[in-house]
Amino acid sequence: MGSLQNQDLRECTACACFAVRRAARVITQHYDRALRPSGLRATQFTLLTMLGVGGPLPLSRVADRLGMERTTLTRNLKPLIDAGLIGVGHGDDLRVRTIFITAKGHRAAVAALPDWRRAQRDVASQFPAGVLDSLANVAQRLSSMRAQTKRAQQRQAKEMRK
């Protein structure tokens, strides 16, 4: 192993993926600690608020909005369903599973709101003005790019089957 190979690896110490994932873990841990009195985890609170604001949504759309795989979302939903905070139903298309916040889930989200607000203020105070909005915009753009790529791959696969 020469120093040339080590030098090649040094550029990886400024990896955007690592920096963002580490920041996400630290921030998530902060929200989890803040929300602990409510009995909710940050990811659960996010899901409840998404459904509370957006209404019932197909499972695949929720997974897309959260940037996670459907299987991961399904696994994460189980404790919320078991606790009666989220319900599962079907829309017009019986093949599509829809999830919705229950009255109990809505009460739990509202009760956790003061804890979330404290965590939000703490985290926001650590960033210069506009940075959180910029992060949200980057996430939205990257998500859109991923969706476009996914649609293109689906079209290509469809063409290959013809």
ABEGO torsion letter per residue (X at the ends): XBAAAAAAAAAAAABAAAAAAAAAAAAAAAAAAAAAAAGBBAAAAAAAAAAAAAEBBBAAAAAAAAGBBAAAAAAAAAAAAAAGABBBBBBABAABBBBBBBAAAAAAAAAAAAAAAAAAAAAAAABBBGAAAAAAAAAAAAAAAAAAAAAAAAAAAAAAAX
